Amino acid sequence: MRYFIRSVKYFVQLMVILALIIAVLVLAKIVPGDISKIFVNGYDSLWQIALLMAAFAAIYPRFGYARRQAVVPGSDEEALPVLDSVMRAHGYEKEQRTDGKLCYRKKAVGDRLTRLWEDRITASRCVTGYELEGIGRDVIRILNALRDREQ
């Protein structure tokens, strides 16, 4: 279900960006204001573009979100402060949860908006440290920061 929700959010985001680009081009009088003159296939192009965007949106969550293991040596008392400080340094704050999971959310509303409120990084304890799950680029940044902190 999470995959489907992310796909729908990404589809809406792509369509809004496309509409804004077309609006700017029309307002700047770079292209005519009539859809049938902007696109080769006229109004048929709209459903073709929507279908293409839907395909991108269906694929994106598979590649845009990641689950990786971070090596954080030590017991929970030693490892948790390290993880907390790295997450704070990257603009995350700990989310209060009742289910026992470690979850972090972006502090800045702008960051949350650009990530379509899919900004949560979940950390689960594993043998070597923590398993992080969230937006791929953010997870990789956190992993690199944790790795650099050890050295």
N, C-alpha and C positions, 0 to 999 in steps of 0.2 A: 504494500500500500504506500509506503514511504517513497518508493521508486516512482510510482504513478503521480503522486503529489508533486515531487520534484520536476517531473517531466511537464506537467501542466503549468507550473510556475515558470519554467524556462520557456515554454511555448508562448505564454502571455508576454514575457519580457522581450522575446525576439519580435513578436508582432508589434509591440509598442515602439520599439526602436525603429523598426522598418517604417511604421506610420509617421514617426517623427522625422525621419530622413526624407521621406516623400513630401511631407508638409513643408520642410525647410526648402527643398528644391522648388516646390511650387511657389512659395512665398518669395523666393529669390528670383523667380521667373526664369529659372534655368530649364525647367520642363513645363509643358502646358498643364493647365488645371484639370483637364479631362483624362480620366483613367484610360479610356480607349485610345488616347493618343500617346500616353506615357509608355504603355507596354505593347509589344508586338501583337499579342493575342487579345488585347483589350481587356474586358471584364473577366474573360476566362483565365487570364493570368492570375487573378486574385486567388482562386481556389488552388491553382498550381503552386503558387508561392506558399500558401497556407499548408499545403501537403508537404512541400519541401521543408518548411520550418517544423512541422510536426515530426518529420523523420529525424531532423537534428535534435529536437527536444526529446525524442524517445531514446536516442543514443547517448545523449550527454550525461545523465546520471551514472551510467556505467563507467565512464571515463573521468568524470569530474569529481567523484567522491572516492575516498580511499580508506583503507584500513591497514595500518602499518604498526610494527612493533618497535618500541623505543627502548633502548637499553638504558636502564636507570638502576645501577647497583645499590644494594643496601636493603634494609628492612623498610617497612611502611613509614616508620618515624623518620628515617633518613631520606627516603626517596620522595615522599609527598611534598616537603618544602621545596625541593629542587624543581619539581614539576610545577608547583604553584608559582614560583618566582619566574620561571620561563613563560608561563601562560600570561602572567601579569605584564611582563615585558613586551609581549606581542599583542596587548590590548584586550585580553580576555579576563573575565571575572568568573569566579566560581558560582555556579548556579545551585541554589538550595534544592536538593532532591530528597524525596522520602524513600525511594527505592534502593538507596545505597550506591548508586552509580556516581562516578565523578564526572560532572558535566561542566563545561565552560562555554560562556556566550560572549560575544563581542560587546564591549562597553559602548562604543560609539554608535549612535543611531544610523549615521550615514553608512558605516560599514555593514550594519545589519540590513539596511535597505538594499544596498548593491548586491548582497548575497541572498536576497529574497527571504529573509528570516530563516535561512538554512545555515546559520553560522555556528551551530552547536558542534563542539568537539567533545566526544565521549572518551574517557580514559578508563580502561578496565585493567586491573592488576593481572599480570602474567608472570611466568617464572623469571624472565630476564628483566622485567621492568613494567612497562605499561603498553597496552595495545590501544592506539589512538584511532579514532574513526571520525571522519568529517570531510569537509571540502579538501580535495587532494592537495592543492597548492599550500593551504594553511597547515595541513598535517605534515607535509614535507618541511616547511619552515620550522615548525616546532621540533621535528626530529633532528634537523640540523643544529638547532640551538641547543638541544639536549646533548647531542654528540660533542659539540664544541665546548660545552660547559665542562665536560669530563676531562678534556685535554689540558 
